Each structure stands twice: as C-alpha cells, then as structure tokens.
Amino acid sequence: MYPGTVDKPNGKLRLQYECNPFAFITEVAGGKATDGKRAILDIKPEELHQRTPFFIGSKNMMEELEGYLG
C-alpha cells in the first residue's frame, strides 16, 4: 500500500516502471493492483514519469480496501 498523501497527492511511485511491473506479476498470480479507483494496468500513461497511488495484494484484500475507500 502506497497511498497519495497531502504532500504527494499523486503518490510517489512511477506508473510505468514501478507500478505496472508489480501489477502485472500480481494479476497473473491472481491478485489485484489499483490506485484506489481503477486497476493500475488500465491507466493510460500521459507522461513518462507519471506517478500514482498504489495498492496491491490479493483479490480479497483489495475488495476489502475498495469497501473502505468507497
């Protein structure tokens, strides 16, 4: 879990070369990766060093998290 903060609302991890590789491996293994609103692998990059909040884990953990995030 690496959420956005007050100082860094877009998170600190880079979408293309930090979040996407972990998200791909996790989803192939049956887990789930999200930014809190949508799947990480569904985010279309708009810039090279784009950052995003990052939540990753089992499907059950991520479904519970989505319940908390609303």
C-alpha positions as CSV (number, residue, x, y, z in Angstrom):
1,M,0.0,0.0,0.0
2,Y,1.4,3.4,-1.1
3,P,-1.4,5.9,-1.0
4,G,-1.3,9.5,-2.0
5,T,-0.5,12.0,0.8
6,V,-1.1,15.6,1.5
7,D,2.3,16.4,0.2
8,K,2.2,14.0,-2.7
9,P,-1.5,13.5,-3.8
10,N,-0.4,11.6,-6.9
11,G,1.7,9.2,-4.9
12,K,5.4,8.7,-5.2
13,L,5.7,5.5,-7.3
14,R,6.1,5.8,-11.0
15,L,3.4,4.2,-13.0
16,Q,5.3,2.8,-16.0
17,Y,8.4,1.3,-14.4
18,E,7.5,0.7,-10.8
19,C,3.7,0.1,-10.5
20,N,3.0,-1.6,-13.9
21,P,5.5,-4.4,-13.5
22,F,4.4,-5.3,-10.0
23,A,0.7,-5.0,-11.0
24,F,1.3,-7.4,-14.0
25,I,3.0,-10.0,-11.9
26,T,0.4,-9.8,-9.1
27,E,-2.6,-10.0,-11.5
28,V,-1.1,-13.0,-13.3
29,A,-0.7,-14.7,-9.9
30,G,-4.4,-14.0,-9.1
31,G,-4.1,-10.8,-7.1
32,K,-5.2,-7.2,-7.9
33,A,-3.5,-3.8,-8.1
34,T,-5.3,-0.5,-8.0
35,D,-4.8,3.2,-7.5
36,G,-7.9,3.2,-5.3
37,K,-10.3,4.0,-8.2
38,R,-9.2,1.8,-11.1
39,A,-6.9,-1.0,-12.0
40,I,-3.3,0.0,-12.4
41,L,-3.0,-1.8,-15.8
42,D,-6.0,0.2,-17.1
43,I,-4.3,3.6,-16.5
44,K,-3.1,5.1,-19.8
45,P,0.2,7.0,-19.1
46,E,0.1,10.7,-20.0
47,E,3.7,11.4,-19.3
48,L,7.0,9.4,-18.8
49,H,7.4,9.9,-15.1
50,Q,3.7,9.9,-14.2
51,R,3.1,8.9,-10.5
52,T,0.2,7.2,-9.0
53,P,-1.1,6.0,-5.6
54,F,-0.6,2.2,-5.4
55,F,-2.5,-0.6,-3.6
56,I,-1.6,-4.2,-4.3
57,G,-2.5,-7.6,-2.8
58,S,-4.9,-10.5,-3.0
59,K,-8.3,-10.0,-4.6
60,N,-9.9,-10.4,-1.1
61,M,-7.7,-7.7,0.4
62,M,-8.3,-5.3,-2.5
63,E,-12.1,-5.9,-2.4
64,E,-12.0,-5.0,1.3
65,L,-9.9,-1.9,0.6
66,E,-12.3,-0.8,-2.1
67,G,-15.1,-1.1,0.5
68,Y,-13.2,1.3,2.8
69,L,-12.4,3.7,0.0
70,G,-16.0,3.8,-1.1
